[in-house]
Amino acid sequence: MDDAGDSEALITDYLRVGLAFDRLEEGFVDAYTGDPRLRAESHRDAAPDPAQLARRVRGLRADLATSDLPAARREFVAAHLRAMECSARRFAGEEIGFVEEVSQYFDVDIAMGDPDTYRAAHAALDEVVAGRGDLAERYAEHRSADEIPADRLDDCVSAFSSALRERVRVDHPLPDSEVVEFEVVGDKPWSGFNYYLGDYRSRVAINSDLTQHMASLPHLIAHEAYPGHHTEHCRKEQLLVGSGQREQTIFLVNTPQCLMAEGLADHALTATVGPDWGLWAQEIYADLGLRFDGERAQRIASATGGLLGVRQDAALLLHDRGRDSDTVAEYLQTWLLASPARARQMLRFLSSPLWRAYISTYVEGYRLLAQWLDDGPGATSVSARSARFGRLLDEPLTPAALRTELAQ
């Protein structure tokens, strides 16, 4: 077999190993758009022994080091094999510290946030949500007034999806056949989820257990669809898979892909619309007959941005420092100003065996990508920022690759 054949065989083994994880934990394979025969083969086989799976991953890492894959592809696969080995070790029952687990999965180092940063965020929020009484109560009243009437949610989702799709397709063309279908589900630990089905199709689920708010819905649609997860999947399927990078046909939970994808999706709205996203959304809501103060929403978002690390703190308290769930819920209520019900919903996500480390993808992903986006030429220009954002959509970048560029 020639060198190219060896490389393709290695990628096939990489896909087989990745698919095997779904036999250990359903949902570990977030998306797979490759050869259906490999998935069928995985379903026919017995569920793998986790320790043996870890050895298979280590063998692939050794083979990859001497392969002739181009450097960028080799580095991408290596980062993901490192994460997969950590998962296999955890499935095998090995004790791995939570901070080390996050580092192995997502290639980032995490630490507790500074309470002074959170106090400053509360002070900034206090100026926007003016009035008498406790800040948490005033903020809860604001969020209650910001709720989208249940009978108007479909109209709002449709309006923002159409408006964002139209904008995104100008700078980041998508195939004519691409489509997103939205559905409402319940009893889930997340607020929204993109199920990428391949062939430029997605199903986006919105959790009915959580009240949807006017200020957050544009972000949710941008995050899950345009130009977030759906757009990224479409662009990578078209450009990378289309050019033969078959490792891009699989998307695995608890890998650097997730940190890049969630960071990208959390920057999606401002990358497309710009910093005045609230005023833009205000016009759309007005067309729907709904009142929304876009300028105030922007100020609140700016203030609460200082609370970004609170949820990661909660994960550290729970899994690294051994705090009980009541203590962690109180922490979320104190610093994030979350209601008791919302704090418990967050704890459900943080306590899930599959998702317990995942909160760091939002926190550290947002921070790293913000730094990288701000580092580009003309970072204050919406068009320049959108073009740089396009690299995130189109290239197989990793946290290490972004840090290298920042260092240069």
CORNORKA-V313593 format. One record per residue. RES is the residue in one small letter. PHI is phi in degrees with one decimal (999 if undefined). PSI is psi in whole degrees, -180 to 180 (999 if undefined). D_FIRST is the distance of its C-alpha to the first C-alpha in Angstrom with 1 decimal. Layout:
BEGIN
res: [RES:RES]
phi: [PHI:PHI]
psi: [PSI:PSI]
d_first: [D_FIRST:D_FIRST]
END
This chain:
BEGIN
res: [m:d:d:a:g:d:s:e:a:l:i:t:d:y:l:r:v:g:l:a:f:d:r:l:e:e:g:f:v:d:a:y:t:g:d:p:r:l:r:a:e:s:h:r:d:a:a:p:d:p:a:q:l:a:r:r:v:r:g:l:r:a:d:l:a:t:s:d:l:p:a:a:r:r:e:f:v:a:a:h:l:r:a:m:e:c:s:a:r:r:f:a:g:e:e:i:g:f:v:e:e:v:s:q:y:f:d:v:d:i:a:m:g:d:p:d:t:y:r:a:a:h:a:a:l:d:e:v:v:a:g:r:g:d:l:a:e:r:y:a:e:h:r:s:a:d:e:i:p:a:d:r:l:d:d:c:v:s:a:f:s:s:a:l:r:e:r:v:r:v:d:h:p:l:p:d:s:e:v:v:e:f:e:v:v:g:d:k:p:w:s:g:f:n:y:y:l:g:d:y:r:s:r:v:a:i:n:s:d:l:t:q:h:m:a:s:l:p:h:l:i:a:h:e:a:y:p:g:h:h:t:e:h:c:r:k:e:q:l:l:v:g:s:g:q:r:e:q:t:i:f:l:v:n:t:p:q:c:l:m:a:e:g:l:a:d:h:a:l:t:a:t:v:g:p:d:w:g:l:w:a:q:e:i:y:a:d:l:g:l:r:f:d:g:e:r:a:q:r:i:a:s:a:t:g:g:l:l:g:v:r:q:d:a:a:l:l:l:h:d:r:g:r:d:s:d:t:v:a:e:y:l:q:t:w:l:l:a:s:p:a:r:a:r:q:m:l:r:f:l:s:s:p:l:w:r:a:y:i:s:t:y:v:e:g:y:r:l:l:a:q:w:l:d:d:g:p:g:a:t:s:v:s:a:r:s:a:r:f:g:r:l:l:d:e:p:l:t:p:a:a:l:r:t:e:l:a:q]
phi: [999:-76.0:-61.4:-61.6:-64.4:-61.5:-65.7:-65.7:-65.0:-64.2:-65.5:-61.9:-65.2:-58.8:-66.3:-61.7:-64.6:-59.5:-65.2:-64.2:-63.5:-68.3:-77.8:-88.3:-147.4:-60.7:103.7:-63.4:-86.2:-71.4:-154.5:-143.7:-125.2:-88.1:-57.0:-63.4:-66.5:-66.8:-67.6:-61.6:-61.2:-64.1:-70.3:-73.7:-69.3:-67.8:-57.9:-72.8:-76.7:-57.6:-64.8:-66.4:-63.2:-61.1:-67.0:-61.8:-64.4:-62.3:-63.4:-65.3:-62.3:-66.7:-64.7:-63.2:-61.8:-108.8:-79.7:-102.4:-60.1:-54.2:-54.9:-63.5:-69.3:-62.0:-66.8:-63.1:-64.6:-60.9:-62.3:-80.6:-66.1:-59.3:-65.6:-65.3:-63.3:-62.0:-61.2:-62.1:-63.4:-67.7:-61.8:-78.7:95.4:-72.4:-80.6:-128.7:-58.6:-62.2:-63.1:-66.7:-58.8:-61.6:-62.4:-67.8:-69.3:-114.8:59.3:-140.4:-106.1:-121.9:-154.8:-62.0:-77.9:-95.3:-56.5:-63.3:-64.1:-70.5:-63.3:-63.8:-64.9:-62.0:-63.9:-65.4:-67.9:-60.8:-72.1:-82.7:-93.0:-71.5:137.5:-100.0:95.1:-63.0:-60.3:-60.1:-69.3:-65.7:-66.7:-64.0:-64.3:-61.7:-64.7:-64.5:-69.9:-90.0:-65.8:-87.2:-54.5:-55.7:-78.6:-109.3:-61.0:-60.3:-62.6:-67.4:-59.8:-62.8:-64.8:-72.0:-62.3:-65.9:-65.1:-71.5:-59.5:-62.6:-67.2:-64.0:-65.9:-70.2:-92.1:-132.0:-53.1:-122.9:-58.3:-59.6:-83.9:-66.8:-156.7:-121.8:-109.2:-102.6:-142.5:-104.3:-128.6:-138.7:58.0:-124.2:-83.7:-120.3:-87.9:-153.1:-150.4:-100.0:-102.0:-84.7:-100.7:88.6:56.0:66.3:-124.0:-133.6:-117.7:-106.8:-100.0:-113.9:-77.3:-75.8:-69.4:-107.3:-64.9:-91.0:-115.0:-62.2:-69.8:-97.7:-60.7:-57.3:-65.7:-62.7:-66.0:-63.4:-62.7:-83.5:-125.2:-123.7:-105.6:-85.4:-56.4:-60.7:-63.5:-62.1:-58.6:-61.9:-63.4:-71.8:-64.6:-70.3:-90.8:-90.1:-62.3:-62.4:-97.4:101.8:-84.4:-67.6:-62.0:-82.7:-82.7:-124.5:-127.7:-111.0:-66.2:61.7:-139.4:-57.4:-52.0:-68.4:-62.9:-65.3:-67.9:-72.7:-62.6:-58.9:-66.4:-74.6:-97.9:-61.9:-66.0:-70.1:-66.8:-94.8:-97.2:104.1:-66.0:-93.4:-59.2:-66.5:-66.8:-62.3:-65.7:-59.3:-65.9:-67.5:-62.8:-60.6:-62.7:-91.9:79.9:-114.2:-90.3:-148.8:-91.7:-66.1:-65.2:-66.5:-61.3:-64.3:-66.0:-66.2:-62.2:-63.8:-67.4:-72.2:-58.5:-69.9:-98.9:-53.4:-80.9:-61.5:-66.3:-68.1:-55.2:-60.1:-64.4:-64.7:-61.1:-73.4:-105.1:-105.9:-108.7:69.6:-75.3:-80.1:-63.5:-65.7:-63.9:-68.9:-61.2:-64.1:-61.3:-65.4:-68.7:-70.2:-92.6:-89.5:58.4:-81.6:-69.0:-54.4:-66.5:-67.4:-61.3:-68.6:-64.7:-63.7:-61.9:-61.0:-67.6:-67.9:-94.0:-65.5:-55.3:-78.2:-105.2:-61.0:-91.7:-68.3:-57.4:-67.4:-65.2:-75.6:-71.0:-75.3:-64.3:-61.7:-63.6:-63.9:-70.1:-63.1:-62.1:-70.6:-64.5:-70.7:-82.1:-77.8:-64.3:63.1:-61.3:-83.4:-87.0:-61.6:-67.0:-67.3:-67.0:-64.4:-65.4:-66.8:-58.0:-58.8:-64.8:-65.5:-69.5:-102.8:-112.7:-82.6:-77.6:-127.7:-54.8:-63.7:-64.6:-67.0:-64.7:-63.3:-64.2:-64.8:-67.9:-84.4]
psi: [137:175:-40:-39:-39:-42:-42:-36:-37:-43:-37:-42:-38:-44:-41:-44:-44:-44:-30:-29:-29:-19:-21:-36:106:131:-10:-37:104:-38:143:124:17:-158:117:-20:-33:-40:-42:-41:-42:-39:-29:-37:157:152:135:154:125:-40:-40:-37:-40:-39:-38:-42:-43:-38:-41:-38:-40:-43:-39:-37:-26:9:167:20:145:150:-45:-41:-40:-42:-38:-50:-40:-43:-36:-33:-37:-45:-42:-36:-41:-44:-44:-40:-40:-41:-30:-3:6:137:121:128:147:-42:-41:-38:-48:-41:-43:-39:-50:-2:45:154:137:156:163:146:173:119:-29:-34:-40:-37:-41:-37:-41:-40:-42:-40:-35:-32:-32:-44:71:162:-174:159:-178:139:-43:-39:-42:-39:-39:-39:-40:-46:-35:-41:-20:0:143:125:135:-35:-3:-3:-44:-43:-42:-44:-45:-43:-47:-36:-45:-44:-43:-39:-43:-42:-46:-41:-17:-47:-27:78:141:154:148:-26:-5:146:147:129:131:143:154:129:174:174:48:153:-2:168:-32:156:135:121:104:125:-5:167:34:33:139:152:121:122:134:128:117:-12:-22:130:135:139:150:-38:-29:-21:-44:-38:-41:-45:-43:-41:-50:-26:-77:112:38:-128:-48:-47:-43:-46:-45:-48:-42:-35:-42:-47:-42:-54:-38:-24:8:5:80:-20:-19:0:-6:139:116:139:151:48:166:-26:-40:-43:-42:-44:-42:-37:-44:-48:-34:-17:1:-45:-49:-29:-29:-44:-33:-180:-20:39:-32:-42:-37:-46:-33:-40:-40:-44:-38:-40:-25:0:22:139:131:127:95:-39:-42:-39:-39:-42:-40:-42:-39:-42:-48:-13:-27:-10:13:-41:-5:-43:-35:-39:-44:-41:-41:-43:-41:-46:-19:-36:3:25:151:166:-34:-41:-42:-39:-41:-38:-44:-39:-37:-52:-36:-5:34:147:159:-41:-42:-39:-41:-34:-41:-41:-34:-42:-46:-21:-11:131:-37:-36:2:-32:-8:-24:-28:-22:-35:-45:-59:-30:-44:-46:-48:-46:-31:-44:-42:-42:-39:-20:-11:161:137:38:-24:-9:131:-41:-42:-40:-38:-39:-42:-39:-34:-30:-36:-37:-37:-19:150:62:154:165:-41:-39:-40:-41:-36:-44:-40:-37:-26:999]
d_first: [0.0:3.8:6.7:8.1:5.7:6.5:10.0:10.4:9.8:12.3:14.7:14.6:15.6:18.1:19.6:19.9:21.6:23.9:24.9:25.7:28.4:30.3:30.9:32.7:34.7:35.0:34.9:32.4:30.0:32.3:30.2:27.0:26.1:22.5:21.0:24.0:22.0:20.9:24.6:25.7:23.3:24.8:28.3:27.7:26.6:29.3:30.2:28.2:30.0:30.4:30.0:26.7:25.6:26.5:24.4:21.3:22.2:22.6:19.2:17.7:20.0:18.8:15.1:16.2:18.3:15.4:13.1:13.1:14.9:18.2:21.0:23.0:20.4:19.5:23.2:23.9:21.4:22.6:26.2:25.6:23.9:26.9:29.2:27.4:27.7:31.4:31.8:30.2:32.5:35.5:34.6:34.5:38.1:37.6:40.4:39.3:42.0:42.3:42.1:38.9:37.5:38.1:36.7:33.4:33.2:34.3:34.1:37.9:40.9:43.9:47.6:50.8:52.5:55.9:58.9:60.6:58.0:58.7:62.5:62.2:60.2:63.0:65.6:63.9:63.6:67.3:68.3:66.5:67.5:71.2:73.9:75.6:74.2:71.1:68.0:65.8:68.4:68.6:64.9:64.7:67.5:65.5:62.4:64.5:66.0:62.5:61.3:60.1:62.2:60.1:61.1:60.0:56.5:54.7:56.5:55.6:51.9:51.8:53.7:51.5:48.2:49.4:50.7:47.6:45.2:47.2:47.1:43.5:42.3:44.1:42.0:38.9:38.4:37.1:36.0:39.1:37.9:37.8:40.3:41.6:43.7:46.1:47.5:49.9:49.0:50.8:50.3:47.4:47.1:46.1:48.1:45.4:41.8:39.2:37.0:34.3:33.3:30.7:31.3:33.8:36.1:37.7:40.4:42.6:44.8:48.0:49.7:53.2:54.2:54.4:57.0:55.6:57.3:57.9:56.8:53.4:52.4:51.3:49.0:47.7:46.9:45.3:43.3:41.9:41.6:42.6:41.1:39.8:37.2:37.1:36.9:34.2:32.0:32.6:31.9:28.6:27.5:28.4:27.2:24.4:22.8:23.5:21.5:18.4:19.3:18.8:20.1:23.4:23.6:25.0:28.2:29.2:32.7:33.4:30.8:31.3:30.7:34.0:36.0:34.8:35.5:38.9:40.0:39.1:40.9:44.0:44.3:43.7:47.3:48.6:45.6:46.5:50.2:51.2:53.7:56.3:54.3:57.4:59.6:56.9:56.8:60.6:60.8:58.5:60.5:63.7:62.5:62.0:65.5:64.4:65.8:63.4:64.2:61.1:62.5:63.4:60.1:58.4:60.8:60.1:56.4:56.8:59.0:56.8:53.7:55.2:54.6:50.8:50.2:52.5:50.0:47.6:50.6:51.2:47.8:48.3:51.7:50.4:47.3:47.8:51.6:52.3:54.9:56.0:55.4:59.1:58.9:55.8:57.3:60.4:58.3:56.7:60.2:61.7:59.2:57.4:60.8:59.0:61.1:61.0:59.1:56.5:56.1:55.4:52.8:51.0:51.2:49.6:46.5:46.6:47.0:44.0:41.4:38.6:40.5:42.6:40.7:40.0:43.3:41.9:39.5:42.7:44.6:42.2:40.1:43.3:44.3:41.1:40.6:44.4:44.1:41.1:42.7:46.0:44.3:43.3:45.4:48.2:47.6:51.1:50.3:49.1:47.1:45.4:44.7:43.3:40.9:39.8:39.5:37.2:34.6:34.6:34.1:31.3:29.3:27.2:29.9:30.5:33.7:32.4:31.5:35.1:36.6:34.9:36.2:39.7:39.7:39.1]
END
